[in-house]
Amino acid sequence: MNGFRPTGFWVRASFCPVCCSPPSRRARSSIRQCHDRLGNVALLWGRAIQTTDGQVCFYSRIHAKLLAWPHSSFWKTRSTSMLHGETSSFEAANIPNRSNQNSDDGLNDKPTLRGIRLFPSLADVPIALFDATEDESAIDRTKAGLLDITAEMVGPTDGLEGSDLSPTPAGFTYFGQFVFHDIVFSQIFGLPKPTGKTHHLKNASSQGLDLSGLYGRGPIVDAHLYDVADGADLSACRFPIGLPCMKGSMLPVDGKTMQGRDLPRIDFSGKFISVEGRRSPYRPLVADPRNDDNLVLSQLLCTLMGIHNRIVDLLLGIGTDPAEAYKRARIYLTSVYRTVIINDYLRKVLAPEIWDHFFASDDFLGAGVSALETFNALPLEFTFGASRFAHAMVRQFYVVNDRSVEEPANLRKMLSFSSLRPGGEIPIPENWIVDWNRFASADTPSKAQSARRIGPFLSKELTIAGLSAELNGTVRPVAFMDCWRCYDLGLPSGQDVAGAVKTALGDNSIDVPVLTGNDMLPTAACAKRYVYNAGRLRAALQRYPEFLRQTPLSYYIIQEASVLGNDGSHLGPVGSYVVAATIASALFKAADTDITSRRLIPDVEPKTLAGLLDLNDTAKVSDEVLGGLLGSQGFQ
C-alpha cells in the first residue's frame, strides 16, 4: 500500500463540497491532501448517495450532521445491516408510504412510492393490510401480526450439521449478495420531498452486472479507488489492497509473511491504516460500501481486487501499457463474472425449467429474454420481494478457515468485521481470513459447508436481532422488515404475482401453482426437521388467515421454495421467474452492459464460482495457466 498514488480526488464535482473552492492540483494528486475530514466523508459515500442524474446536492443535506461528528448519531444509522440493497432509516426518511404518509402535514395528498414494475397490471393491486379492529388500526394490526409470525421463523440455533442444509455451498449466499448489490442500490436519501401523488424510486447502481461494486465508474471518474503500477506511466490500473492485523492487535502484518488480505481502509484524514493508526473510525476505500457488510462479502471483494491486480501484473510483464492492461483485465474478469452468475449461481438457485426458459442457449440468450421489457430501474417485485430469499440461506455459524473448525463463528461475529459498524473489528485479524475451500470448492471430497435451505426458517440473528429499521428509525429484525416492506410499499401479494407469472409463461408447459391457505403452512418435511419450531410457526400463521390468503411476496417466495423447490434446494417457479427476469434484463436489456465489441458474454473459462476464486491462488492457477486462459480467449 505504500506505493499508492491516486491520480484524482473529487467525485463528479469541480469544486470542494465544503467550501465550494476549486480543488488545487496538489489536492487532486493525493487523497492525503484533502483539506479536512468532511471532504473525505463526501468522497467515501459519494457514490452511495449521489443522485442518478449525477448531481451532488447531498452535500448541503449532510453538512450540518457532519459538523457534529463524531458525536452525531449519523454514523450510528450506518451500522444497520444493509443486506441485499437495504437502506438505513436515516436514508429513507423522506419516502412516503403506508406507515408514515400522514407524518408531514404538508403532504395532505397522501403520495405513494412508485417504482418500475415487472407486472405493471398489478401496480394498482397492492397487498391488503390486515383488517382493523376497534382497538387497532389496519397498520398497527398488520405490524403486530407480522411481529408475531416472524418471531417464530427462527430455525435451529446450531446450524452446523443436519438436513436443514442445502446442496448449495455457503459461498453462494454471499456471492448472490454481491451480485444483487451490483444491480440494486435503492436510492432514497438525498431525493427531494415529493409534492405530487407519486414518488419514483431511483437506482443508484449501474444495473448492468458490470462489476460496478469492484470497478466503480473506472479510474478516470473514481480515480481515488485506484493505484498505479511501478514505472514512468502513471495511468491508474490496479487496486490498493489492505493488510490484515495480528491476532489481538490492530497492527497490520507484514504482507510477505501473511497471504491473507483485507480491503483498503482509510481514516477521516485520508490516511491508510498504519502501525501508528487507531482502531476506528475507518472507512473502506471501495466503490460500494455495502460490500463491507460482513466478513465473507468483504473478503470476496478483496479477492476480486487481487484477481484483477494479478491479471494486470501479468499483462504488464509482457509489455502491455497500463491503460490497456486495465481494460483487458476488466473485460476478462467481467466476462467470467457474468458467466459464473448464469452458469453456476443461477443454476443452483433457480428452478431448472425457469433457467432453461431464460438462459438455455449457447450465449445464454434464451427464448424468455425477448419478451422482457427494457428497464431503466429494477422492478420492486425483485428489490423488495424476490431478492430477500437469500436471507433464508444465511447460516447461524460458519467455519471460516481451518483454525475455526473447533469454534465456528456465529453470524453476529461475522457481521462485526466491518467498518460500517461502531467498534468494528478491522483490519480483519489474520486468523479470520476466509479460506474459500470452506465456501466454494471444486475439490472432491469438498470441505465447503452448505448454505441453509430456502424456506421460512431463518438464522436466529435475522429473526430476533435488530439488524434493520423502519423508516421512523424503529429497530426491527430483518425477517419482519422483509415482510413489512411488501405492505408498506404496496407490492402485490405473492398469490397475485403467481397468477401474473403463470400468464407471462403462457403455453410454455411450466406449471405455476398458486399457493394459498394451508399451502402457506410449514411443509411435512419442515415439520419433521423442525418439530418444535414448525409447530409454533404453524400456530402463529393460523392466527392470521389474512396472511395465508394474501401473503407478502418475500414470504411467499421462501415458502414456495419449501413447497415446490425440492424442499428448499432452490426457488420455486414464481421466485425463479422474478429473479431470472431481473438478472436477464440487467444483462441483456440494460443500456450500459456492452463492455466489449464481442458477444455480450464470451465463452470464457472458468465457469464456476470455485474456479473464479481459484484465480487468486497461484498454487491452484499458475501464471502460465492464467496466461493461457487470457490468450486462448482473445483477452491477451
Phi, psi and omega per residue, in radians:
M1 nan -0.278 -3.086
N2 -1.156 -0.373 -3.135
G3 -1.548 0.212 -3.078
F4 -1.213 2.096 3.112
R5 -2.333 1.481 -3.113
P6 -1.110 2.576 -3.068
T7 -1.804 0.087 3.127
G8 -2.854 2.945 -3.059
F9 -2.373 -0.948 -2.968
W10 -1.334 2.510 -3.092
V11 -1.785 1.854 3.107
R12 0.861 0.735 3.117
A13 -2.640 2.420 3.102
S14 -1.753 0.309 -3.121
F15 -2.561 2.820 3.084
C16 -1.254 2.329 -3.092
P17 -1.222 -0.197 -3.088
V18 -1.795 -0.911 -3.066
C19 -1.857 -0.048 3.090
C20 1.190 0.220 3.089
S21 -1.530 2.638 3.125
P22 -1.147 2.488 3.126
P23 -1.239 2.467 3.110
S24 -1.358 2.867 3.079
R25 -1.061 -0.666 3.131
R26 -1.110 -0.697 3.137
A27 -1.161 -0.635 3.136
R28 -1.234 -0.427 -3.010
S29 -1.428 -0.308 -3.097
S30 -2.647 2.308 3.109
I31 -1.127 -0.381 -3.133
R32 -1.285 -0.192 -3.098
Q33 -1.696 0.162 3.045
C34 -0.936 2.354 -2.957
H35 -1.329 -0.245 2.916
D36 -2.877 3.062 -3.015
R37 -1.152 -0.434 -3.086
L38 -1.170 -0.626 3.090
G39 -1.055 -0.698 3.126
N40 -1.175 -0.669 3.102
V41 -1.053 -0.800 3.128
A42 -1.081 -0.689 3.126
L43 -1.073 -0.848 -3.024
L44 -1.196 -0.594 -3.099
W45 -1.801 0.049 -3.044
G46 -1.006 -0.779 -3.098
R47 -1.172 -0.575 -3.050
A48 -1.250 -0.516 -2.972
I49 -2.198 0.104 3.085
Q50 -1.317 2.700 -3.095
T51 -1.324 2.732 -3.027
T52 -1.213 -0.251 3.077
D53 -1.560 0.188 3.025
G54 1.567 -0.010 -3.122
Q55 -1.330 2.780 -3.142
V56 -2.098 0.729 -3.054
C57 -1.214 -0.160 -3.082
F58 -1.215 -0.310 -3.056
Y59 -1.022 -0.792 -3.121
S60 -1.162 -0.497 -3.119
R61 -1.250 -0.598 -3.078
I62 -1.755 -0.090 -3.058
H63 -0.993 -0.859 -3.095
A64 -1.104 -0.653 3.119
K65 -1.133 -0.748 -3.056
L66 -1.243 -0.491 3.117
L67 -1.113 -0.403 3.132
A68 -1.543 -0.003 3.140
W69 -1.077 2.510 0.093
P70 -1.678 0.175 -3.056
H71 -1.447 -0.247 -3.094
S72 -1.163 2.625 3.077
S73 -1.403 0.038 -3.122
F74 -0.945 -0.791 -3.071
W75 -1.258 -0.473 -3.137
K76 -1.141 -0.573 3.123
T77 -1.167 -0.425 3.123
R78 -1.300 -0.211 -3.095
S79 -1.415 -0.171 3.110
T80 -1.117 2.431 -3.134
S81 -1.003 2.414 3.138
M82 -2.132 0.805 3.140
L83 -1.085 2.261 3.010
H84 0.973 0.899 2.981
G85 1.469 0.265 -3.141
E86 -1.207 2.734 3.028
T87 -2.116 2.658 -3.129
S88 -1.319 2.891 -3.135
S89 -1.119 -0.576 3.139
F90 -1.150 -0.713 3.135
E91 -1.145 -0.581 -2.997
A92 -1.628 0.204 -2.949
A93 -1.072 -0.461 -3.048
N94 -1.695 0.088 -3.082
I95 -1.491 2.089 3.088
P96 -1.349 2.564 -3.107
N97 -2.897 -3.017 -3.063
R98 -1.101 -0.613 -2.992
S99 -1.488 -0.365 -3.118
N100 -2.290 0.385 -3.049
Q101 -1.166 -0.323 3.122
N102 -1.842 0.187 -3.058
S103 -1.280 -0.385 -3.136
D104 -1.978 2.035 -3.089
D105 -1.086 -0.394 -3.138
G106 -1.346 -0.178 -3.110
L107 -1.863 1.106 -3.058
N108 -1.437 -0.025 3.090
D109 -1.638 0.184 3.040
K110 0.847 1.153 3.125
P111 -1.182 2.695 3.136
T112 -2.198 2.728 -3.142
L113 -1.357 2.288 3.062
R114 -2.119 2.585 3.063
G115 -2.635 3.093 3.091
I116 -1.115 2.425 -3.115
R117 -2.029 2.353 3.025
L118 -1.193 -0.575 3.104
F119 -2.166 1.506 -3.076
P120 -0.994 -0.481 -3.111
S121 -1.155 -0.307 -3.139
L122 -1.697 0.075 -3.086
A123 -1.073 -0.547 -3.122
D124 -1.782 0.346 3.110
V125 -2.187 1.162 -3.120
P126 -1.233 2.719 3.083
I127 -1.067 2.432 -3.086
A128 -1.362 2.385 2.993
L129 -1.180 2.807 3.057
F130 -1.104 2.649 3.137
D131 -1.103 2.432 3.092
A132 -1.289 2.754 3.060
T133 -2.144 3.125 3.105
E134 -1.107 -0.507 -3.063
D135 -1.718 -0.342 -3.058
E136 -2.339 2.458 3.015
S137 -1.282 2.951 3.138
A138 -1.075 -0.706 3.141
I139 -1.148 -0.829 -3.103
D140 -1.127 -0.700 3.141
R141 -1.201 -0.652 3.097
T142 -1.100 -0.789 3.127
K143 -1.100 -0.758 -3.139
A144 -1.082 -0.726 3.117
G145 -1.127 -0.726 3.132
L146 -1.145 -0.682 3.085
L147 -1.087 -0.696 3.126
D148 -1.128 -0.790 -3.099
I149 -1.222 -0.885 -3.028
T150 -1.206 -0.420 3.076
A151 -1.150 -0.369 -3.136
E152 -1.721 0.141 -3.125
M153 -1.527 0.145 -3.093
V154 -1.316 2.318 3.096
G155 -1.586 -3.009 3.124
P156 -0.979 2.550 -3.024
T157 -1.404 -0.318 -3.093
D158 -1.452 -0.930 3.068
G159 1.153 0.259 -3.055
L160 -1.603 -0.734 -3.075
E161 -2.355 2.951 2.960
G162 1.932 3.111 -3.011
S163 -1.358 -0.026 3.082
D164 -1.354 -0.061 -3.120
L165 -1.707 2.582 -3.052
S166 -1.709 3.027 3.059
P167 -1.334 -0.071 -3.113
T168 -1.511 2.210 3.104
P169 -1.051 2.624 -3.038
A170 -1.106 -0.448 -3.122
G171 -1.087 -0.440 -3.115
F172 -1.236 -0.396 3.043
T173 -1.012 -0.807 -3.027
Y174 -1.545 -0.468 2.978
F175 -1.112 -0.730 3.081
G176 -1.076 -0.684 3.092
Q177 -1.069 -0.749 3.107
F178 -1.093 -0.760 -3.140
V179 -1.086 -0.784 -3.127
F180 -1.152 -0.627 3.052
H181 -1.094 -0.547 -3.105
D182 -1.156 -0.467 -3.090
I183 -2.043 -0.178 -3.093
V184 -2.225 2.047 2.868
F185 -2.382 1.698 -3.041
S186 -1.148 1.669 -3.007
Q187 -1.465 1.924 -3.103
I188 -2.126 -0.847 -3.100
F189 -1.117 2.430 3.084
G190 1.653 -0.153 3.126
L191 -1.460 2.560 3.125
P192 -1.172 2.705 3.068
K193 -1.119 2.433 -3.114
P194 -1.257 2.568 3.092
T195 -2.024 -0.267 3.115
G196 -1.789 -2.773 -3.077
K197 -1.583 -0.148 3.136
T198 -2.247 2.692 3.115
H199 -2.458 1.960 -2.998
H200 -1.472 2.293 3.113
L201 -1.373 2.183 -3.135
K202 -1.794 2.723 3.137
N203 -1.957 2.117 -3.109
A204 -1.486 -0.092 3.133
S205 -1.574 2.803 -3.087
S206 -1.244 -0.426 3.009
Q207 1.351 -0.055 -3.000
G208 -1.732 0.241 -3.069
L209 0.831 0.923 -3.069
D210 -1.991 0.407 -3.111
L211 1.045 0.644 3.126
S212 -1.141 -0.417 3.065
G213 -1.176 -0.348 3.057
L214 -1.713 -0.907 -2.982
Y215 -1.574 -0.224 -3.054
G216 1.035 -2.350 3.102
R217 -1.813 0.343 3.054
G218 1.629 2.925 -3.023
P219 -1.237 -0.170 3.095
I220 -1.483 -0.848 -3.119
V221 -1.432 -0.818 -3.125
D222 -1.812 0.922 -3.052
A223 -1.099 -0.420 -3.120
H224 -1.146 -0.282 -3.135
L225 -1.449 -0.196 -2.898
Y226 -1.985 2.829 3.090
D227 -2.095 2.919 3.078
V228 -1.984 2.705 3.109
A229 -1.408 2.846 3.052
D230 -1.147 2.522 3.121
G231 2.182 -3.087 -3.059
A232 -1.349 -0.508 -3.127
D233 -1.373 2.024 -3.078
L234 -1.709 0.426 3.080
S235 -1.180 2.264 3.138
A236 -1.208 2.251 -3.073
C237 -2.573 -0.165 -3.048
R238 -2.213 3.003 3.067
F239 -1.900 2.382 2.921
P240 -1.208 2.453 -3.127
I241 -2.208 2.347 -3.094
G242 -1.383 2.938 3.104
L243 -1.918 2.564 3.043
P244 -1.288 3.033 -3.140
C245 -1.948 2.868 3.100
M246 -1.242 2.630 3.089
K247 -1.039 2.230 3.123
G248 1.390 0.136 3.138
S249 -2.533 2.684 3.101
M250 -1.667 0.175 -3.097
L251 -1.455 2.209 3.122
P252 -1.064 2.588 -3.137
V253 -1.539 2.954 3.097
D254 -1.284 2.142 -3.105
G255 -1.090 -0.339 -3.127
K256 -1.336 -0.419 -3.096
T257 -1.853 -0.154 -3.117
M258 -2.216 2.079 -3.081
Q259 -1.338 -0.449 -3.110
G260 -1.167 2.715 3.137
R261 -2.370 2.885 3.102
D262 -2.285 2.938 3.036
L263 -1.127 2.641 3.013
P264 -1.213 2.316 -3.094
R265 -2.303 2.442 3.132
I266 -2.266 2.793 3.079
D267 -1.650 -3.032 -3.035
F268 -1.341 -0.149 3.022
S269 -1.576 -0.021 3.135
G270 1.574 0.111 -3.104
K271 -1.613 2.504 3.053
F272 -1.248 2.754 3.019
I273 -1.051 2.288 -3.123
S274 -2.393 3.139 -3.134
V275 -1.164 -0.279 3.094
E276 -1.762 0.115 -3.036
G277 -1.331 2.998 3.103
R278 -1.829 2.993 -3.085
R279 -1.227 -0.737 -3.078
S280 -2.826 2.877 0.023
P281 -1.566 2.499 3.034
Y282 -2.227 2.777 3.073
R283 -2.275 2.534 3.128
P284 -1.289 2.416 3.102
L285 -1.577 1.327 -3.059
V286 -2.379 2.849 -3.088
A287 -1.208 -0.628 -3.098
D288 -2.268 1.846 -3.071
P289 -1.093 -0.333 3.103
R290 -1.097 -0.410 -3.139
N291 -1.358 0.133 2.955
D292 -1.882 0.443 -3.051
D293 -1.227 -0.564 -3.081
N294 -2.713 2.994 -3.039
L295 -1.037 -0.878 -3.043
V296 -1.168 -0.701 -3.115
L297 -1.158 -0.774 3.140
S298 -1.178 -0.621 3.083
Q299 -1.189 -0.576 3.064
L300 -1.109 -0.825 3.117
L301 -1.077 -0.748 3.121
C302 -1.071 -0.680 3.110
T303 -1.128 -0.727 3.091
L304 -1.112 -0.658 3.049
M305 -1.046 -0.774 -3.134
G306 -1.126 -0.658 3.110
I307 -1.124 -0.803 3.104
H308 -1.010 -0.838 -3.122
N309 -1.068 -0.672 -3.129
R310 -1.139 -0.731 3.121
I311 -1.136 -0.757 3.118
V312 -1.058 -0.806 -3.123
D313 -1.091 -0.649 3.110
L314 -1.117 -0.743 3.136
L315 -1.229 -0.677 3.087
L316 -1.082 -0.599 -3.112
G317 -1.160 -0.350 3.108
I318 -1.838 0.274 3.007
G319 1.664 0.114 3.088
T320 -1.232 2.412 3.122
D321 -1.287 2.696 -3.002
P322 -0.972 -0.758 -3.101
A323 -1.106 -0.727 3.131
E324 -1.226 -0.642 3.112
A325 -1.097 -0.734 3.092
Y326 -1.058 -0.815 -3.087
K327 -1.077 -0.805 -3.096
R328 -1.190 -0.696 3.118
A329 -1.102 -0.727 -3.125
R330 -1.152 -0.758 -3.135
I331 -1.089 -0.804 -3.122
Y332 -1.130 -0.861 -3.075
L333 -1.138 -0.670 3.107
T334 -1.163 -0.656 3.111
S335 -1.141 -0.746 3.092
V336 -1.113 -0.760 -3.139
Y337 -1.014 -0.809 3.133
R338 -1.136 -0.692 3.123
T339 -1.111 -0.744 3.134
V340 -1.103 -0.696 3.123
I341 -0.991 -0.880 -3.040
I342 -1.399 -0.814 -2.991
N343 -1.349 -0.472 -3.060
D344 -2.053 -1.002 -3.075
Y345 -1.111 -0.933 -3.082
L346 -1.205 -0.543 3.052
R347 -1.065 -0.543 -3.114
K348 -1.444 -0.608 -3.011
V349 -1.750 -0.270 -3.122
L350 -1.695 2.678 2.956
A351 -1.098 2.334 -3.040
P352 -0.931 -0.686 -3.094
E353 -1.205 -0.539 3.092
I354 -1.307 -0.663 3.059
W355 -1.020 -0.811 3.136
D356 -1.053 -0.714 -3.097
H357 -1.025 -0.666 -3.070
F358 -1.731 -0.494 -2.908
F359 -2.251 0.057 -3.061
A360 -1.398 1.448 3.010
S361 -2.864 2.952 -3.092
D362 -1.052 -0.604 -3.115
D363 -1.854 0.308 3.131
F364 1.169 0.122 -3.122
L365 -1.612 1.428 -3.044
G366 -1.330 3.052 -3.068
A367 -1.096 -0.558 -3.082
G368 -1.239 -0.265 -3.081
V369 -1.225 -0.620 -3.054
S370 -1.078 -0.459 -3.109
A371 -1.485 -0.096 -3.082
L372 -1.379 2.592 3.038
E373 -1.382 2.785 3.008
T374 -1.544 2.005 -3.060
F375 -1.636 2.439 2.960
N376 -1.750 0.093 3.023
A377 -2.774 3.027 -3.108
L378 -1.591 2.546 -3.106
P379 -1.180 2.472 3.124
L380 -1.087 -0.517 3.125
E381 -1.057 -0.506 3.071
F382 -1.511 -0.885 -3.005
T383 -1.029 -0.778 -3.076
F384 -1.982 0.155 3.137
G385 -2.189 -1.437 -2.977
A386 -1.156 -0.624 -3.068
S387 -1.110 -0.328 -3.091
R388 -1.305 -0.100 3.124
F389 -1.055 -0.489 -3.077
A390 -1.132 -0.413 3.075
H391 -1.061 -0.532 -3.134
A392 -1.240 -0.316 -3.111
M393 -1.524 -0.184 -3.049
V394 -1.255 2.253 3.106
R395 -1.432 2.815 3.046
Q396 -1.502 -0.491 3.136
F397 -2.344 2.577 3.124
Y398 -2.368 2.455 2.903
V399 -1.584 1.909 -3.024
V400 -1.384 -0.716 3.141
N401 -2.742 -3.078 -3.079
D402 -1.076 -0.436 -3.109
R403 -1.295 -0.368 -3.058
S404 -1.822 0.281 -3.130
V405 -1.076 -0.766 -3.093
E406 -1.346 -0.430 -3.113
E407 -2.398 1.360 -3.125
P408 -1.049 2.706 -3.128
A409 -1.524 2.364 3.040
N410 -1.408 2.933 -3.031
L411 -1.073 -0.653 -3.141
R412 -1.081 -0.679 3.087
K413 -1.122 -0.719 3.132
M414 -1.081 -0.647 3.137
L415 -1.281 -0.333 -3.084
S416 -1.308 -0.305 3.140
F417 -1.492 1.283 -3.048
S418 -2.760 2.448 3.040
S419 -1.283 -0.216 -3.058
L420 -1.397 -0.186 -3.079
R421 -2.004 2.434 3.109
P422 -0.990 2.294 -3.139
G423 1.255 0.361 3.135
G424 -1.029 2.534 -3.093
E425 -1.475 1.442 3.126
I426 -2.354 2.616 -0.076
P427 -0.995 2.807 3.139
I428 -1.125 2.234 3.125
P429 -1.064 2.542 -3.045
E430 -1.087 -0.430 3.113
N431 -1.449 0.039 3.086
W432 -1.982 0.175 3.094
I433 -1.111 2.324 -3.047
V434 -1.257 2.283 2.974
D435 -1.659 1.931 -3.042
W436 -1.160 -0.304 3.039
N437 -1.098 -0.374 3.117
R438 -1.481 -0.140 -3.049
F439 -2.163 -0.508 3.115
A440 -2.839 1.785 -3.050
S441 -2.268 2.451 3.071
A442 -1.594 -0.059 -3.121
D443 -1.197 2.625 3.071
T444 -2.219 2.132 -0.074
P445 -1.252 2.633 -3.081
S446 -1.545 2.492 3.041
K447 -1.545 -0.047 -3.042
A448 -1.167 2.274 3.057
Q449 -1.395 2.799 -3.046
S450 -1.699 2.710 2.967
A451 -1.347 2.904 3.047
R452 -1.298 2.736 3.030
R453 -1.147 2.577 3.094
I454 -1.347 2.037 -3.101
G455 -3.048 -3.058 -3.035
P456 -1.443 0.124 3.134
F457 -1.918 1.915 -2.990
L458 -1.849 2.963 3.037
S459 -1.075 2.599 -3.087
K460 -0.979 -0.725 -3.098
E461 -1.054 -0.544 -3.090
L462 -1.478 -0.274 -3.132
T463 -1.839 -0.328 -3.057
I464 -2.067 -0.828 -3.049
A465 -1.237 2.569 3.117
G466 -1.457 1.454 -3.109
L467 -1.814 0.024 3.118
S468 -2.402 -3.073 -3.096
A469 -2.750 2.588 2.988
E470 -1.293 2.982 -3.093
L471 -1.163 -0.383 3.111
N472 -1.545 0.093 3.091
G473 1.668 -0.087 3.135
T474 -1.153 2.124 -3.116
V475 -1.272 2.315 -3.092
R476 -2.401 2.761 2.989
P477 -1.197 2.709 3.141
V478 -1.072 -0.724 -3.106
A479 -1.025 -0.738 3.118
F480 -1.122 -0.833 -3.069
M481 -1.152 -0.592 3.083
D482 -1.026 -0.701 3.116
C483 -1.347 -0.801 -3.040
W484 -1.113 -0.618 3.138
R485 -1.059 -0.554 3.119
C486 -1.088 -0.700 3.067
Y487 -1.298 -0.821 -3.016
D488 -1.077 -0.648 -3.086
L489 -1.700 0.069 3.045
G490 1.246 0.571 3.056
L491 -1.231 2.692 3.074
P492 -1.229 2.831 3.113
S493 -1.223 2.813 3.086
G494 -1.046 -0.632 3.138
Q495 -1.128 -0.729 3.117
D496 -1.145 -0.702 3.114
V497 -1.148 -0.661 3.110
A498 -1.058 -0.731 3.094
G499 -1.094 -0.674 3.134
A500 -1.200 -0.669 3.087
V501 -1.120 -0.729 3.116
K502 -1.014 -0.769 3.130
T503 -1.173 -0.734 -3.102
A504 -1.111 -0.602 -3.139
L505 -1.348 -0.377 3.046
G506 0.989 -2.158 -3.047
D507 -1.712 0.674 -3.093
N508 -1.532 0.093 3.131
S509 1.056 0.450 3.069
I510 -1.780 2.066 -3.077
D511 -1.347 2.261 3.113
V512 -2.237 1.431 3.094
P513 -1.125 2.486 3.066
V514 -1.671 1.956 -3.077
L515 -1.465 2.370 3.112
T516 -2.758 2.894 3.096
G517 1.039 -2.205 -3.088
N518 -1.137 -0.317 3.070
D519 -1.070 -0.421 -3.089
M520 -1.541 0.001 3.088
L521 -1.490 2.763 3.133
P522 -0.922 2.407 -3.109
T523 -1.240 2.943 3.102
A524 -1.086 -0.652 3.117
A525 -1.121 -0.730 3.106
C526 -1.160 -0.693 3.137
A527 -1.107 -0.611 3.105
K528 -1.297 -0.634 -3.084
R529 -1.346 -0.718 -3.092
Y530 -2.119 1.294 -3.001
V531 -0.980 -0.935 -3.079
Y532 -1.265 -0.834 -3.078
N533 -1.121 -0.729 -3.114
A534 -1.130 -0.648 3.112
G535 -1.125 -0.738 3.129
R536 -1.187 -0.702 3.118
L537 -1.164 -0.734 3.096
R538 -0.990 -0.807 -3.124
A539 -1.107 -0.722 3.135
A540 -1.114 -0.768 -3.140
L541 -1.105 -0.682 -3.111
Q542 -1.226 -0.293 3.057
R543 -1.295 -0.245 -3.074
Y544 -2.309 1.383 -3.112
P545 -1.054 -0.442 3.089
E546 -1.022 -0.679 -3.116
F547 -1.127 -0.600 -3.114
L548 -1.308 -0.516 -3.135
R549 -1.507 -0.725 3.118
Q550 -2.180 1.686 -2.988
T551 -1.733 2.345 3.072
P552 -0.999 2.459 -2.989
L553 -1.003 -0.711 -3.106
S554 -1.073 -0.708 3.124
Y555 -1.289 -0.707 -3.138
Y556 -0.969 -0.727 -3.042
I557 -1.212 -0.671 3.116
I558 -1.310 -0.558 3.053
Q559 -1.218 -0.690 3.099
E560 -1.047 -0.694 3.110
A561 -1.084 -0.669 3.128
S562 -1.166 -0.610 -3.093
V563 -1.519 -0.786 -2.981
L564 -2.008 -0.011 -3.079
G565 -1.880 0.739 3.134
N566 0.957 0.942 3.107
D567 1.028 0.719 3.065
G568 1.414 0.208 3.075
S569 -1.223 -0.480 3.083
H570 -2.697 3.081 3.133
L571 -1.238 2.764 2.994
G572 -1.439 -3.052 -3.045
P573 -1.122 -0.662 -3.113
V574 -1.218 -0.905 3.106
G575 -1.038 -0.709 -3.139
S576 -1.108 -0.742 -3.113
Y577 -1.107 -0.831 -3.093
V578 -1.107 -0.772 3.134
V579 -1.150 -0.827 -3.103
A580 -1.122 -0.749 -3.134
A581 -1.113 -0.675 -3.140
T582 -1.183 -0.807 -3.120
I583 -1.229 -0.666 3.080
A584 -1.089 -0.681 3.093
S585 -1.146 -0.723 3.132
A586 -1.103 -0.578 -3.123
L587 -1.444 -0.802 -2.946
F588 -1.883 -0.215 -3.075
K589 -1.995 -0.362 -3.126
A590 -1.248 2.491 -3.047
A591 -1.244 -0.370 -3.007
D592 -1.820 0.435 -3.095
T593 -1.644 -0.128 -3.074
D594 -1.477 1.596 -3.136
I595 -1.695 -0.055 -3.129
T596 -2.598 2.658 3.135
S597 -1.347 -0.194 3.081
R598 -1.326 -3.042 3.072
R599 -1.020 2.674 -2.983
L600 -0.991 -0.739 3.115
I601 -2.163 1.613 -3.125
P602 -1.076 2.804 3.101
D603 -1.375 1.616 -3.032
V604 -1.999 2.833 2.974
E605 -2.140 2.541 0.002
P606 -1.392 2.945 -3.105
K607 -2.053 0.125 -3.112
T608 -2.185 2.790 3.113
L609 -1.116 -0.730 3.110
A610 -1.049 -0.732 3.115
G611 -1.132 -0.689 3.099
L612 -1.079 -0.837 -3.106
L613 -1.149 -0.547 3.128
D614 -1.146 -0.350 3.136
L615 -1.096 -0.312 3.122
N616 -1.602 0.012 -3.063
D617 -2.014 1.874 -3.106
T618 -1.153 -0.395 3.114
A619 -1.237 -0.469 -3.133
K620 -1.713 -0.644 3.133
V621 -2.231 1.816 -3.114
S622 -1.246 2.898 3.084
D623 -1.044 -0.643 -3.141
E624 -1.127 -0.764 3.130
V625 -1.167 -0.759 3.126
L626 -1.093 -0.734 3.083
G627 -1.065 -0.638 3.093
G628 -1.153 -0.674 3.094
L629 -1.089 -0.742 3.136
L630 -1.183 -0.781 -3.064
G631 -1.223 -0.704 -3.074
S632 -1.220 -0.322 -3.098
Q633 -1.952 0.266 3.015
G634 1.340 0.321 -3.111
F635 -1.736 -0.070 -3.102
Q636 -1.764 nan nan
